Amino acid sequence: MMNQQHKTQDFQALSQQDFLAFGLNDVAYLRDVETEEGAAVGIFAADGTRMAVMKDFPSAEAAVRQNEMEPLSVH
């Protein structure tokens, strides 16, 4: 049986760059945004970069899934 000390040595800390990139190609965050045309839904990468703006939530969700990513809603 492994002792607790050995178990913690199996894990390596993520660098700040690795942490920022975590989920970058796997998830997209959806949240309400205001545009010149009115209310819309923004699609954001895991690092917070805005990737697109869609007219409504279903369109944004479909666009994310079409790009083989998982949409997550941010309220």
PDB file of N, CA, C and O in Angstrom, chain B, residues numbered from 101:
ATOM      1  N   MET B 101       0.841  -1.176   0.000  1.00  0.00           N
ATOM      2  CA  MET B 101       0.000   0.000   0.000  1.00  0.00           C
ATOM      3  C   MET B 101       0.891   1.247   0.000  1.00  0.00           C
ATOM      4  O   MET B 101       1.873   1.312   0.740  1.00  0.00           O
ATOM      5  N   MET B 102       0.544   2.238  -0.836  1.00  0.00           N
ATOM      6  CA  MET B 102       1.335   3.468  -0.912  1.00  0.00           C
ATOM      7  C   MET B 102       1.061   4.356   0.289  1.00  0.00           C
ATOM      8  O   MET B 102      -0.054   4.413   0.807  1.00  0.00           O
ATOM      9  N   ASN B 103       2.089   5.032   0.707  1.00  0.00           N
ATOM     10  CA  ASN B 103       1.848   5.989   1.777  1.00  0.00           C
ATOM     11  C   ASN B 103       1.421   7.328   1.169  1.00  0.00           C
ATOM     12  O   ASN B 103       1.602   7.548  -0.029  1.00  0.00           O
ATOM     13  N   GLN B 104       0.868   8.201   1.966  1.00  0.00           N
ATOM     14  CA  GLN B 104       0.346   9.484   1.493  1.00  0.00           C
ATOM     15  C   GLN B 104       1.432  10.330   0.844  1.00  0.00           C
ATOM     16  O   GLN B 104       1.168  11.001  -0.154  1.00  0.00           O
ATOM     17  N   GLN B 105       2.619  10.313   1.373  1.00  0.00           N
ATOM     18  CA  GLN B 105       3.705  11.121   0.825  1.00  0.00           C
ATOM     19  C   GLN B 105       4.003  10.700  -0.611  1.00  0.00           C
ATOM     20  O   GLN B 105       4.199  11.560  -1.469  1.00  0.00           O
ATOM     21  N   HIS B 106       4.040   9.415  -0.889  1.00  0.00           N
ATOM     22  CA  HIS B 106       4.327   8.940  -2.231  1.00  0.00           C
ATOM     23  C   HIS B 106       3.231   9.377  -3.217  1.00  0.00           C
ATOM     24  O   HIS B 106       3.539   9.726  -4.357  1.00  0.00           O
ATOM     25  N   LYS B 107       1.979   9.363  -2.801  1.00  0.00           N
ATOM     26  CA  LYS B 107       0.883   9.763  -3.673  1.00  0.00           C
ATOM     27  C   LYS B 107       1.019  11.214  -4.112  1.00  0.00           C
ATOM     28  O   LYS B 107       0.778  11.519  -5.280  1.00  0.00           O
ATOM     29  N   THR B 108       1.391  12.096  -3.232  1.00  0.00           N
ATOM     30  CA  THR B 108       1.505  13.503  -3.598  1.00  0.00           C
ATOM     31  C   THR B 108       2.697  13.752  -4.512  1.00  0.00           C
ATOM     32  O   THR B 108       2.713  14.751  -5.230  1.00  0.00           O
ATOM     33  N   GLN B 109       3.678  12.886  -4.507  1.00  0.00           N
ATOM     34  CA  GLN B 109       4.825  13.060  -5.383  1.00  0.00           C
ATOM     35  C   GLN B 109       4.491  12.690  -6.821  1.00  0.00           C
ATOM     36  O   GLN B 109       5.233  13.053  -7.733  1.00  0.00           O
ATOM     37  N   ASP B 110       3.396  11.978  -7.044  1.00  0.00           N
ATOM     38  CA  ASP B 110       2.986  11.600  -8.389  1.00  0.00           C
ATOM     39  C   ASP B 110       2.403  12.775  -9.171  1.00  0.00           C
ATOM     40  O   ASP B 110       2.314  12.707 -10.397  1.00  0.00           O
ATOM     41  N   PHE B 111       2.011  13.835  -8.499  1.00  0.00           N
ATOM     42  CA  PHE B 111       1.404  14.989  -9.143  1.00  0.00           C
ATOM     43  C   PHE B 111       2.423  16.090  -9.308  1.00  0.00           C
ATOM     44  O   PHE B 111       3.261  16.322  -8.437  1.00  0.00           O
ATOM     45  N   GLN B 112       2.339  16.774 -10.454  1.00  0.00           N
ATOM     46  CA  GLN B 112       3.205  17.923 -10.689  1.00  0.00           C
ATOM     47  C   GLN B 112       2.335  19.175 -10.730  1.00  0.00           C
ATOM     48  O   GLN B 112       1.210  19.153 -11.231  1.00  0.00           O
ATOM     49  N   ALA B 113       2.861  20.236 -10.208  1.00  0.00           N
ATOM     50  CA  ALA B 113       2.127  21.495 -10.222  1.00  0.00           C
ATOM     51  C   ALA B 113       2.058  22.022 -11.653  1.00  0.00           C
ATOM     52  O   ALA B 113       3.009  21.884 -12.422  1.00  0.00           O
ATOM     53  N   LEU B 114       0.913  22.632 -12.005  1.00  0.00           N
ATOM     54  CA  LEU B 114       0.784  23.258 -13.311  1.00  0.00           C
ATOM     55  C   LEU B 114       1.495  24.597 -13.308  1.00  0.00           C
ATOM     56  O   LEU B 114       1.401  25.357 -12.344  1.00  0.00           O
ATOM     57  N   SER B 115       2.203  24.885 -14.387  1.00  0.00           N
ATOM     58  CA  SER B 115       2.794  26.212 -14.518  1.00  0.00           C
ATOM     59  C   SER B 115       1.662  27.198 -14.792  1.00  0.00           C
ATOM     60  O   SER B 115       0.550  26.787 -15.123  1.00  0.00           O
ATOM     61  N   GLN B 116       1.931  28.467 -14.659  1.00  0.00           N
ATOM     62  CA  GLN B 116       0.906  29.472 -14.916  1.00  0.00           C
ATOM     63  C   GLN B 116       0.442  29.377 -16.370  1.00  0.00           C
ATOM     64  O   GLN B 116      -0.752  29.510 -16.640  1.00  0.00           O
ATOM     65  N   GLN B 117       1.356  29.153 -17.300  1.00  0.00           N
ATOM     66  CA  GLN B 117       0.999  29.020 -18.712  1.00  0.00           C
ATOM     67  C   GLN B 117       0.122  27.792 -18.944  1.00  0.00           C
ATOM     68  O   GLN B 117      -0.858  27.860 -19.685  1.00  0.00           O
ATOM     69  N   ASP B 118       0.478  26.654 -18.305  1.00  0.00           N
ATOM     70  CA  ASP B 118      -0.328  25.438 -18.436  1.00  0.00           C
ATOM     71  C   ASP B 118      -1.727  25.658 -17.881  1.00  0.00           C
ATOM     72  O   ASP B 118      -2.707  25.205 -18.471  1.00  0.00           O
ATOM     73  N   PHE B 119      -1.828  26.353 -16.747  1.00  0.00           N
ATOM     74  CA  PHE B 119      -3.119  26.614 -16.135  1.00  0.00           C
ATOM     75  C   PHE B 119      -3.976  27.490 -17.042  1.00  0.00           C
ATOM     76  O   PHE B 119      -5.178  27.257 -17.171  1.00  0.00           O
ATOM     77  N   LEU B 120      -3.367  28.500 -17.675  1.00  0.00           N
ATOM     78  CA  LEU B 120      -4.111  29.380 -18.572  1.00  0.00           C
ATOM     79  C   LEU B 120      -4.628  28.634 -19.797  1.00  0.00           C
ATOM     80  O   LEU B 120      -5.691  28.961 -20.324  1.00  0.00           O
ATOM     81  N   ALA B 121      -3.877  27.635 -20.247  1.00  0.00           N
ATOM     82  CA  ALA B 121      -4.259  26.884 -21.441  1.00  0.00           C
ATOM     83  C   ALA B 121      -5.219  25.738 -21.124  1.00  0.00           C
ATOM     84  O   ALA B 121      -5.756  25.116 -22.041  1.00  0.00           O
ATOM     85  N   PHE B 122      -5.439  25.450 -19.848  1.00  0.00           N
ATOM     86  CA  PHE B 122      -6.291  24.326 -19.447  1.00  0.00           C
ATOM     87  C   PHE B 122      -7.699  24.502 -20.007  1.00  0.00           C
ATOM     88  O   PHE B 122      -8.361  25.501 -19.722  1.00  0.00           O
ATOM     89  N   GLY B 123      -8.151  23.551 -20.790  1.00  0.00           N
ATOM     90  CA  GLY B 123      -9.487  23.595 -21.362  1.00  0.00           C
ATOM     91  C   GLY B 123      -9.633  24.487 -22.581  1.00  0.00           C
ATOM     92  O   GLY B 123     -10.735  24.631 -23.110  1.00  0.00           O
ATOM     93  N   LEU B 124      -8.542  25.087 -23.037  1.00  0.00           N
ATOM     94  CA  LEU B 124      -8.607  26.053 -24.129  1.00  0.00           C
ATOM     95  C   LEU B 124      -9.238  25.478 -25.383  1.00  0.00           C
ATOM     96  O   LEU B 124      -9.990  26.175 -26.064  1.00  0.00           O
ATOM     97  N   ASN B 125      -8.955  24.244 -25.703  1.00  0.00           N
ATOM     98  CA  ASN B 125      -9.488  23.631 -26.919  1.00  0.00           C
ATOM     99  C   ASN B 125     -10.677  22.713 -26.651  1.00  0.00           C
ATOM    100  O   ASN B 125     -11.153  22.030 -27.558  1.00  0.00           O
ATOM    101  N   ASP B 126     -11.156  22.695 -25.411  1.00  0.00           N
ATOM    102  CA  ASP B 126     -12.220  21.764 -25.041  1.00  0.00           C
ATOM    103  C   ASP B 126     -13.539  22.429 -24.682  1.00  0.00           C
ATOM    104  O   ASP B 126     -14.599  21.848 -24.915  1.00  0.00           O
ATOM    105  N   VAL B 127     -13.502  23.617 -24.128  1.00  0.00           N
ATOM    106  CA  VAL B 127     -14.719  24.281 -23.673  1.00  0.00           C
ATOM    107  C   VAL B 127     -14.785  25.707 -24.198  1.00  0.00           C
ATOM    108  O   VAL B 127     -13.766  26.331 -24.494  1.00  0.00           O
ATOM    109  N   ALA B 128     -16.006  26.202 -24.305  1.00  0.00           N
ATOM    110  CA  ALA B 128     -16.241  27.607 -24.622  1.00  0.00           C
ATOM    111  C   ALA B 128     -17.310  28.103 -23.654  1.00  0.00           C
ATOM    112  O   ALA B 128     -18.254  27.382 -23.329  1.00  0.00           O
ATOM    113  N   TYR B 129     -17.152  29.320 -23.209  1.00  0.00           N
ATOM    114  CA  TYR B 129     -18.072  29.897 -22.240  1.00  0.00           C
ATOM    115  C   TYR B 129     -19.040  30.836 -22.960  1.00  0.00           C
ATOM    116  O   TYR B 129     -18.636  31.645 -23.795  1.00  0.00           O
ATOM    117  N   LEU B 130     -20.306  30.716 -22.626  1.00  0.00           N
ATOM    118  CA  LEU B 130     -21.346  31.552 -23.220  1.00  0.00           C
ATOM    119  C   LEU B 130     -21.889  32.490 -22.154  1.00  0.00           C
ATOM    120  O   LEU B 130     -22.190  32.077 -21.034  1.00  0.00           O
ATOM    121  N   ARG B 131     -22.010  33.759 -22.523  1.00  0.00           N
ATOM    122  CA  ARG B 131     -22.621  34.699 -21.592  1.00  0.00           C
ATOM    123  C   ARG B 131     -23.264  35.841 -22.359  1.00  0.00           C
ATOM    124  O   ARG B 131     -22.884  36.138 -23.492  1.00  0.00           O
ATOM    125  N   ASP B 132     -24.230  36.468 -21.734  1.00  0.00           N
ATOM    126  CA  ASP B 132     -24.920  37.600 -22.345  1.00  0.00           C
ATOM    127  C   ASP B 132     -23.945  38.755 -22.525  1.00  0.00           C
ATOM    128  O   ASP B 132     -23.125  39.039 -21.653  1.00  0.00           O
ATOM    129  N   VAL B 133     -24.052  39.416 -23.675  1.00  0.00           N
ATOM    130  CA  VAL B 133     -23.250  40.612 -23.959  1.00  0.00           C
ATOM    131  C   VAL B 133     -24.165  41.643 -24.612  1.00  0.00           C
ATOM    132  O   VAL B 133     -25.208  41.301 -25.168  1.00  0.00           O
ATOM    133  N   GLU B 134     -23.770  42.872 -24.538  1.00  0.00           N
ATOM    134  CA  GLU B 134     -24.493  43.951 -25.211  1.00  0.00           C
ATOM    135  C   GLU B 134     -23.681  44.374 -26.430  1.00  0.00           C
ATOM    136  O   GLU B 134     -22.470  44.578 -26.345  1.00  0.00           O
ATOM    137  N   THR B 135     -24.363  44.502 -27.559  1.00  0.00           N
ATOM    138  CA  THR B 135     -23.731  44.968 -28.789  1.00  0.00           C
ATOM    139  C   THR B 135     -24.462  46.221 -29.257  1.00  0.00           C
ATOM    140  O   THR B 135     -25.448  46.634 -28.647  1.00  0.00           O
ATOM    141  N   GLU B 136     -23.985  46.818 -30.328  1.00  0.00           N
ATOM    142  CA  GLU B 136     -24.670  47.990 -30.886  1.00  0.00           C
ATOM    143  C   GLU B 136     -26.076  47.637 -31.349  1.00  0.00           C
ATOM    144  O   GLU B 136     -26.963  48.489 -31.373  1.00  0.00           O
ATOM    145  N   GLU B 137     -26.273  46.375 -31.715  1.00  0.00           N
ATOM    146  CA  GLU B 137     -27.579  45.908 -32.165  1.00  0.00           C
ATOM    147  C   GLU B 137     -28.479  45.464 -31.018  1.00  0.00           C
ATOM    148  O   GLU B 137     -29.649  45.159 -31.247  1.00  0.00           O
ATOM    149  N   GLY B 138     -27.969  45.421 -29.801  1.00  0.00           N
ATOM    150  CA  GLY B 138     -28.757  44.999 -28.648  1.00  0.00           C
ATOM    151  C   GLY B 138     -28.153  43.796 -27.954  1.00  0.00           C
ATOM    152  O   GLY B 138     -26.958  43.526 -28.083  1.00  0.00           O
ATOM    153  N   ALA B 139     -28.986  43.070 -27.214  1.00  0.00           N
ATOM    154  CA  ALA B 139     -28.526  41.912 -26.447  1.00  0.00           C
ATOM    155  C   ALA B 139     -28.138  40.773 -27.389  1.00  0.00           C
ATOM    156  O   ALA B 139     -28.783  40.548 -28.413  1.00  0.00           O
ATOM    157  N   ALA B 140     -27.068  40.059 -27.019  1.00  0.00           N
ATOM    158  CA  ALA B 140     -26.582  38.927 -27.797  1.00  0.00           C
ATOM    159  C   ALA B 140     -25.885  37.969 -26.833  1.00  0.00           C
ATOM    160  O   ALA B 140     -25.858  38.201 -25.625  1.00  0.00           O
ATOM    161  N   VAL B 141     -25.324  36.895 -27.378  1.00  0.00           N
ATOM    162  CA  VAL B 141     -24.600  35.917 -26.573  1.00  0.00           C
ATOM    163  C   VAL B 141     -23.157  35.851 -27.081  1.00  0.00           C
ATOM    164  O   VAL B 141     -22.908  35.573 -28.254  1.00  0.00           O
ATOM    165  N   GLY B 142     -22.222  36.111 -26.180  1.00  0.00           N
ATOM    166  CA  GLY B 142     -20.811  36.031 -26.531  1.00  0.00           C
ATOM    167  C   GLY B 142     -20.277  34.635 -26.291  1.00  0.00           C
ATOM    168  O   GLY B 142     -20.672  33.952 -25.346  1.00  0.00           O
ATOM    169  N   ILE B 143     -19.362  34.219 -27.173  1.00  0.00           N
ATOM    170  CA  ILE B 143     -18.676  32.940 -27.025  1.00  0.00           C
ATOM    171  C   ILE B 143     -17.227  33.261 -26.683  1.00  0.00           C
ATOM    172  O   ILE B 143     -16.535  33.961 -27.422  1.00  0.00           O
ATOM    173  N   PHE B 144     -16.780  32.725 -25.527  1.00  0.00           N
ATOM    174  CA  PHE B 144     -15.456  33.050 -25.023  1.00  0.00           C
ATOM    175  C   PHE B 144     -14.618  31.792 -24.832  1.00  0.00           C
ATOM    176  O   PHE B 144     -15.138  30.754 -24.422  1.00  0.00           O
ATOM    177  N   ALA B 145     -13.327  31.880 -25.127  1.00  0.00           N
ATOM    178  CA  ALA B 145     -12.397  30.780 -24.886  1.00  0.00           C
ATOM    179  C   ALA B 145     -12.142  30.669 -23.388  1.00  0.00           C
ATOM    180  O   ALA B 145     -12.498  31.565 -22.622  1.00  0.00           O
ATOM    181  N   ALA B 146     -11.527  29.572 -22.978  1.00  0.00           N
ATOM    182  CA  ALA B 146     -11.234  29.346 -21.561  1.00  0.00           C
ATOM    183  C   ALA B 146     -10.357  30.447 -20.975  1.00  0.00           C
ATOM    184  O   ALA B 146     -10.419  30.712 -19.774  1.00  0.00           O
ATOM    185  N   ASP B 147      -9.539  31.091 -21.809  1.00  0.00           N
ATOM    186  CA  ASP B 147      -8.666  32.153 -21.305  1.00  0.00           C
ATOM    187  C   ASP B 147      -9.349  33.523 -21.307  1.00  0.00           C
ATOM    188  O   ASP B 147      -8.726  34.527 -20.962  1.00  0.00           O
ATOM    189  N   GLY B 148     -10.634  33.565 -21.695  1.00  0.00           N
ATOM    190  CA  GLY B 148     -11.392  34.808 -21.670  1.00  0.00           C
ATOM    191  C   GLY B 148     -11.440  35.547 -22.992  1.00  0.00           C
ATOM    192  O   GLY B 148     -12.121  36.568 -23.096  1.00  0.00           O
ATOM    193  N   THR B 149     -10.741  35.065 -24.000  1.00  0.00           N
ATOM    194  CA  THR B 149     -10.744  35.697 -25.313  1.00  0.00           C
ATOM    195  C   THR B 149     -12.113  35.532 -25.970  1.00  0.00           C
ATOM    196  O   THR B 149     -12.640  34.424 -26.065  1.00  0.00           O
ATOM    197  N   ARG B 150     -12.679  36.654 -26.422  1.00  0.00           N
ATOM    198  CA  ARG B 150     -13.968  36.569 -27.109  1.00  0.00           C
ATOM    199  C   ARG B 150     -13.734  36.005 -28.507  1.00  0.00           C
ATOM    200  O   ARG B 150     -12.929  36.533 -29.274  1.00  0.00           O
ATOM    201  N   MET B 151     -14.449  34.924 -28.828  1.00  0.00           N
ATOM    202  CA  MET B 151     -14.278  34.268 -30.116  1.00  0.00           C
ATOM    203  C   MET B 151     -15.372  34.639 -31.110  1.00  0.00           C
ATOM    204  O   MET B 151     -15.123  34.703 -32.313  1.00  0.00           O
ATOM    205  N   ALA B 152     -16.578  34.882 -30.612  1.00  0.00           N
ATOM    206  CA  ALA B 152     -17.692  35.201 -31.507  1.00  0.00           C
ATOM    207  C   ALA B 152     -18.841  35.777 -30.708  1.00  0.00           C
ATOM    208  O   ALA B 152     -18.872  35.693 -29.480  1.00  0.00           O
ATOM    209  N   VAL B 153     -19.786  36.364 -31.427  1.00  0.00           N
ATOM    210  CA  VAL B 153     -21.032  36.846 -30.837  1.00  0.00           C
ATOM    211  C   VAL B 153     -22.164  36.318 -31.719  1.00  0.00           C
ATOM    212  O   VAL B 153     -22.135  36.461 -32.941  1.00  0.00           O
ATOM    213  N   MET B 154     -23.147  35.715 -31.084  1.00  0.00           N
ATOM    214  CA  MET B 154     -24.290  35.158 -31.798  1.00  0.00           C
ATOM    215  C   MET B 154     -25.563  35.851 -31.320  1.00  0.00           C
ATOM    216  O   MET B 154     -25.585  36.475 -30.258  1.00  0.00           O
ATOM    217  N   LYS B 155     -26.632  35.732 -32.127  1.00  0.00           N
ATOM    218  CA  LYS B 155     -27.871  36.448 -31.800  1.00  0.00           C
ATOM    219  C   LYS B 155     -28.600  35.888 -30.588  1.00  0.00           C
ATOM    220  O   LYS B 155     -29.296  36.617 -29.882  1.00  0.00           O
ATOM    221  N   ASP B 156     -28.433  34.547 -30.343  1.00  0.00           N
ATOM    222  CA  ASP B 156     -29.152  33.948 -29.215  1.00  0.00           C
ATOM    223  C   ASP B 156     -28.376  32.731 -28.689  1.00  0.00           C
ATOM    224  O   ASP B 156     -27.405  32.278 -29.295  1.00  0.00           O
ATOM    225  N   PHE B 157     -28.834  32.226 -27.554  1.00  0.00           N
ATOM    226  CA  PHE B 157     -28.153  31.110 -26.896  1.00  0.00           C
ATOM    227  C   PHE B 157     -28.145  29.840 -27.747  1.00  0.00           C
ATOM    228  O   PHE B 157     -27.095  29.209 -27.863  1.00  0.00           O
ATOM    229  N   PRO B 158     -29.280  29.434 -28.354  1.00  0.00           N
ATOM    230  CA  PRO B 158     -29.245  28.212 -29.172  1.00  0.00           C
ATOM    231  C   PRO B 158     -28.247  28.300 -30.335  1.00  0.00           C
ATOM    232  O   PRO B 158     -27.569  27.319 -30.643  1.00  0.00           O
ATOM    233  N   SER B 159     -28.157  29.451 -30.969  1.00  0.00           N
ATOM    234  CA  SER B 159     -27.192  29.616 -32.064  1.00  0.00           C
ATOM    235  C   SER B 159     -25.756  29.534 -31.555  1.00  0.00           C
ATOM    236  O   SER B 159     -24.897  28.924 -32.192  1.00  0.00           O
ATOM    237  N   ALA B 160     -25.506  30.145 -30.413  1.00  0.00           N
ATOM    238  CA  ALA B 160     -24.158  30.115 -29.828  1.00  0.00           C
ATOM    239  C   ALA B 160     -23.793  28.694 -29.419  1.00  0.00           C
ATOM    240  O   ALA B 160     -22.677  28.239 -29.673  1.00  0.00           O
ATOM    241  N   GLU B 161     -24.730  27.993 -28.787  1.00  0.00           N
ATOM    242  CA  GLU B 161     -24.486  26.620 -28.359  1.00  0.00           C
ATOM    243  C   GLU B 161     -24.203  25.720 -29.563  1.00  0.00           C
ATOM    244  O   GLU B 161     -23.301  24.884 -29.517  1.00  0.00           O
ATOM    245  N   ALA B 162     -24.974  25.893 -30.637  1.00  0.00           N
ATOM    246  CA  ALA B 162     -24.776  25.083 -31.846  1.00  0.00           C
ATOM    247  C   ALA B 162     -23.417  25.363 -32.473  1.00  0.00           C
ATOM    248  O   ALA B 162     -22.749  24.438 -32.934  1.00  0.00           O
ATOM    249  N   ALA B 163     -23.001  26.624 -32.496  1.00  0.00           N
ATOM    250  CA  ALA B 163     -21.705  26.976 -33.069  1.00  0.00           C
ATOM    251  C   ALA B 163     -20.564  26.340 -32.284  1.00  0.00           C
ATOM    252  O   ALA B 163     -19.594  25.858 -32.868  1.00  0.00           O
ATOM    253  N   VAL B 164     -20.682  26.340 -30.977  1.00  0.00           N
ATOM    254  CA  VAL B 164     -19.642  25.743 -30.128  1.00  0.00           C
ATOM    255  C   VAL B 164     -19.576  24.238 -30.362  1.00  0.00           C
ATOM    256  O   VAL B 164     -18.493  23.684 -30.551  1.00  0.00           O
ATOM    257  N   ARG B 165     -20.713  23.587 -30.350  1.00  0.00           N
ATOM    258  CA  ARG B 165     -20.751  22.126 -30.564  1.00  0.00           C
ATOM    259  C   ARG B 165     -20.257  21.754 -31.969  1.00  0.00           C
ATOM    260  O   ARG B 165     -19.615  20.719 -32.148  1.00  0.00           O
ATOM    261  N   GLN B 166     -20.552  22.591 -32.952  1.00  0.00           N
ATOM    262  CA  GLN B 166     -20.113  22.343 -34.320  1.00  0.00           C
ATOM    263  C   GLN B 166     -18.582  22.355 -34.411  1.00  0.00           C
ATOM    264  O   GLN B 166     -17.999  21.724 -35.294  1.00  0.00           O
ATOM    265  N   ASN B 167     -17.948  23.070 -33.501  1.00  0.00           N
ATOM    266  CA  ASN B 167     -16.490  23.128 -33.449  1.00  0.00           C
ATOM    267  C   ASN B 167     -15.911  22.143 -32.440  1.00  0.00           C
ATOM    268  O   ASN B 167     -14.774  22.283 -31.987  1.00  0.00           O
ATOM    269  N   GLU B 168     -16.726  21.138 -32.099  1.00  0.00           N
ATOM    270  CA  GLU B 168     -16.305  20.034 -31.227  1.00  0.00           C
ATOM    271  C   GLU B 168     -15.799  20.486 -29.855  1.00  0.00           C
ATOM    272  O   GLU B 168     -14.832  19.954 -29.310  1.00  0.00           O
ATOM    273  N   MET B 169     -16.505  21.499 -29.320  1.00  0.00           N
ATOM    274  CA  MET B 169     -16.216  21.980 -27.983  1.00  0.00           C
ATOM    275  C   MET B 169     -17.465  21.854 -27.138  1.00  0.00           C
ATOM    276  O   MET B 169     -18.566  21.699 -27.664  1.00  0.00           O
ATOM    277  N   GLU B 170     -17.298  21.920 -25.843  1.00  0.00           N
ATOM    278  CA  GLU B 170     -18.416  21.826 -24.908  1.00  0.00           C
ATOM    279  C   GLU B 170     -18.814  23.237 -24.451  1.00  0.00           C
ATOM    280  O   GLU B 170     -17.984  23.949 -23.886  1.00  0.00           O
ATOM    281  N   PRO B 171     -20.069  23.657 -24.685  1.00  0.00           N
ATOM    282  CA  PRO B 171     -20.484  24.979 -24.219  1.00  0.00           C
ATOM    283  C   PRO B 171     -20.814  24.990 -22.737  1.00  0.00           C
ATOM    284  O   PRO B 171     -21.475  24.081 -22.235  1.00  0.00           O
ATOM    285  N   LEU B 172     -20.363  26.001 -22.050  1.00  0.00           N
ATOM    286  CA  LEU B 172     -20.659  26.197 -20.632  1.00  0.00           C
ATOM    287  C   LEU B 172     -21.237  27.582 -20.466  1.00  0.00           C
ATOM    288  O   LEU B 172     -20.694  28.554 -20.990  1.00  0.00           O
ATOM    289  N   SER B 173     -22.326  27.677 -19.748  1.00  0.00           N
ATOM    290  CA  SER B 173     -22.993  28.953 -19.541  1.00  0.00           C
ATOM    291  C   SER B 173     -22.411  29.675 -18.332  1.00  0.00           C
ATOM    292  O   SER B 173     -22.192  29.080 -17.276  1.00  0.00           O
ATOM    293  N   VAL B 174     -22.168  30.962 -18.511  1.00  0.00           N
ATOM    294  CA  VAL B 174     -21.684  31.808 -17.418  1.00  0.00           C
ATOM    295  C   VAL B 174     -22.772  32.831 -17.131  1.00  0.00           C
ATOM    296  O   VAL B 174     -23.193  33.574 -18.018  1.00  0.00           O
ATOM    297  N   HIS B 175     -23.226  32.860 -15.870  1.00  0.00           N
ATOM    298  CA  HIS B 175     -24.305  33.797 -15.507  1.00  0.00           C
ATOM    299  C   HIS B 175     -23.734  34.980 -14.781  1.00  0.00           C
ATOM    300  O   HIS B 175     -24.476  35.881 -14.390  1.00  0.00           O
TER     301      HIS B 175
END
